[in-house]
Amino acid sequence: MPEGAAPIAEPGPQAPKPRVVQYRNRRYSIRLEPVFWQTLDRAARRMGLRLGRFIAELADRYNGPNFSSYLRVRCMIEAEQALARAKLGFGGAGQAGLVELVEAAFAPGIVLSRYRTVVLYNDAFVEWIGHDRRPPDGADLISIMQVRTRRSLNESWLEMLAGTLPSIDANVLHVEPGRVLTARARLVALPAAGDAEFHAVMWLAPGHRAAPTPRISR
């Protein structure tokens, strides 16, 4: 261990704990470690929901075979969002932090993790992409849109991570059946103190929406 480094704390007993939660006429029997139950409880309270309703809403979004695994991943995303808000979201008494500025902006904006996954996005981004097309938390940026840069995006991103490149300019393209969205974009490294986790914000300047693709009658 490096000199002066804080010791790594050992977690308490984390044997999976089965619980049955209920919302209306639906019952969910779920087995999770206590740390994940605590995270789900906090997430539900933050959204003003009872745990049963919160889990029911998550179950409605998930169509895979392992709901417990999905909930663990959701807890990790919740932790990443909490980290971003803790590092970027509080500017001090009477001052807005970076997260609040992104959320309040008229321009579409996305906060990204060091892995280019979506931490959060603002209402303007939802208006641009469409309420029914909003990306899931934790989605990879390039699974949402094509990002075209003058140089390799991967190479430029690594330079941002290293602190040698403050921003990346790009053209982005979101394609779906019958609709194409285009925008100019700038990815900006967010300042972090010391060894704080890296985040970046992507600002979009949307172009015109392409006309729907005409259907050909046969």
C-alpha positions as CSV (number, residue, x, y, z in Angstrom):
1,M,0.0,0.0,0.0
2,P,1.4,3.5,-0.9
3,E,2.6,5.5,2.1
4,G,-0.2,7.7,3.4
5,A,-2.9,5.9,1.5
6,A,-6.1,5.1,3.4
7,P,-6.6,1.4,4.3
8,I,-9.2,-0.4,2.2
9,A,-12.3,-0.9,4.4
10,E,-13.6,-4.4,4.6
11,P,-17.4,-4.7,4.0
12,G,-19.6,-6.3,6.6
13,P,-21.3,-9.6,6.1
14,Q,-22.9,-9.6,2.7
15,A,-24.7,-12.9,2.5
16,P,-27.7,-12.5,0.0
17,K,-30.9,-11.7,1.8
18,P,-34.2,-12.8,0.3
19,R,-37.1,-10.3,0.4
20,V,-40.6,-10.2,-1.0
21,V,-41.8,-6.8,-2.1
22,Q,-45.3,-6.0,-3.3
23,Y,-47.0,-3.3,-5.4
24,R,-50.7,-3.5,-6.0
25,N,-51.4,-7.1,-7.0
26,R,-47.8,-8.0,-8.0
27,R,-45.3,-9.7,-5.7
28,Y,-41.6,-9.9,-6.4
29,S,-39.3,-12.4,-4.6
30,I,-35.8,-11.1,-4.8
31,R,-32.5,-12.3,-3.3
32,L,-29.8,-9.6,-3.0
33,E,-26.8,-8.7,-0.8
34,P,-27.6,-6.1,2.0
35,V,-25.6,-3.4,0.3
36,F,-27.8,-3.6,-2.8
37,W,-31.0,-3.5,-0.7
38,Q,-29.7,-0.3,1.0
39,T,-28.9,1.3,-2.4
40,L,-32.4,0.4,-3.7
41,D,-34.0,1.8,-0.6
42,R,-32.1,5.1,-1.0
43,A,-32.9,5.3,-4.7
44,A,-36.6,4.8,-4.0
45,R,-36.7,7.4,-1.3
46,R,-34.8,9.9,-3.6
47,M,-37.6,9.5,-6.2
48,G,-40.3,9.7,-3.6
49,L,-41.5,6.2,-4.1
50,R,-42.1,3.2,-1.9
51,L,-39.7,0.3,-2.6
52,G,-42.4,-1.9,-3.9
53,R,-43.5,0.6,-6.5
54,F,-39.9,1.4,-7.4
55,I,-39.0,-2.2,-8.1
56,A,-42.3,-2.7,-10.0
57,E,-41.4,0.2,-12.3
58,L,-37.9,-1.3,-12.9
59,A,-39.4,-4.7,-13.6
60,D,-41.7,-3.1,-16.3
61,R,-38.5,-1.9,-18.1
62,Y,-36.6,-5.2,-17.9
63,N,-37.3,-8.1,-20.2
64,G,-34.2,-10.2,-19.5
65,P,-33.9,-13.6,-17.7
66,N,-32.1,-12.4,-14.5
67,F,-33.9,-9.5,-12.7
68,S,-31.6,-9.7,-9.6
69,S,-28.5,-9.2,-11.8
70,Y,-30.3,-6.2,-13.5
71,L,-31.0,-4.7,-10.0
72,R,-27.3,-5.1,-9.1
73,V,-26.2,-3.3,-12.2
74,R,-28.9,-0.6,-11.5
75,C,-27.4,-0.1,-8.1
76,M,-23.9,0.4,-9.6
77,I,-25.3,3.1,-11.9
78,E,-27.0,4.7,-9.0
79,A,-23.6,4.8,-7.2
80,E,-22.0,6.4,-10.3
81,Q,-24.7,9.1,-10.4
82,A,-24.3,9.8,-6.7
83,L,-20.5,10.1,-7.2
84,A,-21.1,12.6,-10.1
85,R,-23.5,14.7,-8.0
86,A,-21.2,14.6,-5.0
87,K,-18.2,15.7,-7.0
88,L,-19.9,18.1,-9.5
89,G,-23.3,18.9,-8.2
90,F,-22.7,21.3,-5.3
91,G,-21.2,24.7,-5.8
92,G,-21.4,25.9,-2.3
93,A,-23.9,28.1,-0.5
94,G,-26.0,30.1,-3.0
95,Q,-24.1,28.7,-6.0
96,A,-25.1,26.1,-8.6
97,G,-22.8,23.2,-9.2
98,L,-22.0,21.8,-12.6
99,V,-24.7,19.1,-12.5
100,E,-27.3,21.8,-11.7
101,L,-26.0,23.9,-14.6
102,V,-26.3,21.0,-17.0
103,E,-29.8,20.1,-15.9
104,A,-31.0,23.8,-16.1
105,A,-29.4,24.5,-19.5
106,F,-31.6,25.1,-22.6
107,A,-29.0,23.2,-24.8
108,P,-29.1,19.4,-24.7
109,G,-26.4,18.1,-22.4
110,I,-25.2,14.7,-21.2
111,V,-22.8,13.9,-18.3
112,L,-20.5,11.0,-19.2
113,S,-18.3,8.7,-17.0
114,R,-14.6,8.0,-17.9
115,Y,-15.9,5.0,-19.8
116,R,-18.2,7.2,-22.0
117,T,-21.3,5.8,-20.4
118,V,-24.3,8.1,-19.6
119,V,-24.4,9.3,-16.0
120,L,-27.3,11.7,-16.5
121,Y,-28.8,14.0,-19.1
122,N,-31.0,17.1,-19.0
123,D,-34.6,17.7,-20.2
124,A,-33.4,19.5,-23.3
125,F,-31.7,16.3,-24.4
126,V,-34.9,14.3,-23.9
127,E,-36.8,16.9,-26.0
128,W,-34.2,16.5,-28.7
129,I,-34.1,12.7,-28.9
130,G,-37.7,12.1,-28.0
131,H,-39.3,11.1,-24.7
132,D,-39.9,7.5,-26.0
133,R,-36.2,7.3,-27.1
134,R,-34.4,8.4,-24.0
135,P,-31.4,6.2,-23.3
136,P,-31.1,4.0,-20.3
137,D,-28.8,5.1,-17.5
138,G,-25.4,3.6,-18.0
139,A,-25.8,3.3,-21.8
140,D,-22.6,3.6,-23.9
141,L,-22.5,6.9,-25.8
142,I,-21.9,5.3,-29.2
143,S,-24.9,3.0,-28.7
144,I,-27.1,6.1,-28.7
145,M,-25.5,8.1,-31.6
146,Q,-22.7,8.1,-34.1
147,V,-20.0,10.5,-33.0
148,R,-17.8,11.7,-35.9
149,T,-14.6,13.5,-35.0
150,R,-11.7,14.8,-37.1
151,R,-9.4,12.4,-35.3
152,S,-10.1,9.0,-33.7
153,L,-12.7,9.4,-30.9
154,N,-10.9,6.8,-28.8
155,E,-7.5,8.5,-29.2
156,S,-8.9,11.9,-28.4
157,W,-10.9,10.6,-25.4
158,L,-7.7,9.0,-24.0
159,E,-6.0,12.5,-24.2
160,M,-8.9,14.0,-22.3
161,L,-8.5,11.4,-19.6
162,A,-4.8,12.2,-19.4
163,G,-5.6,15.9,-19.1
164,T,-3.8,16.9,-22.3
165,L,-6.9,17.7,-24.3
166,P,-9.6,19.9,-22.8
167,S,-12.4,19.3,-25.4
168,I,-13.4,17.4,-28.5
169,D,-15.5,18.8,-31.3
170,A,-17.8,16.4,-33.2
171,N,-20.8,15.9,-35.5
172,V,-23.3,13.5,-34.1
173,L,-26.0,11.5,-35.8
174,H,-28.9,9.6,-34.2
175,V,-30.7,7.3,-36.6
176,E,-34.0,5.5,-36.1
177,P,-36.7,4.2,-38.5
178,G,-38.2,7.2,-40.3
179,R,-36.1,9.8,-38.5
180,V,-32.6,11.2,-38.5
181,L,-31.3,13.7,-35.9
182,T,-28.1,15.6,-36.4
183,A,-26.2,18.0,-34.2
184,R,-22.9,19.7,-33.7
185,A,-21.3,18.6,-30.4
186,R,-18.5,19.5,-28.0
187,L,-17.3,17.1,-25.3
188,V,-15.7,19.0,-22.4
189,A,-13.6,17.5,-19.6
190,L,-15.0,18.6,-16.3
191,P,-12.5,19.9,-13.7
192,A,-11.8,17.5,-10.9
193,A,-9.8,18.1,-7.7
194,G,-7.0,15.7,-6.9
195,D,-7.8,12.1,-7.7
196,A,-11.5,12.7,-8.2
197,E,-13.2,10.5,-10.8
198,F,-13.2,11.9,-14.3
199,H,-16.4,13.1,-15.9
200,A,-17.1,15.0,-19.1
201,V,-20.1,16.9,-20.4
202,M,-21.3,16.7,-24.0
203,W,-23.2,19.7,-25.3
204,L,-25.3,19.5,-28.4
205,A,-26.3,22.2,-30.9
206,P,-29.1,20.4,-32.8
207,G,-29.6,20.8,-36.5
208,H,-32.9,20.4,-38.3
209,R,-34.8,17.2,-38.0
210,A,-34.8,15.3,-41.2
211,A,-38.2,14.7,-42.8
212,P,-39.7,11.3,-42.1
213,T,-38.8,8.7,-44.6
214,P,-41.7,8.4,-47.1
215,R,-43.4,5.0,-47.4
216,I,-43.7,3.6,-50.8
217,S,-47.1,2.1,-51.6
218,R,-47.1,-1.1,-53.5
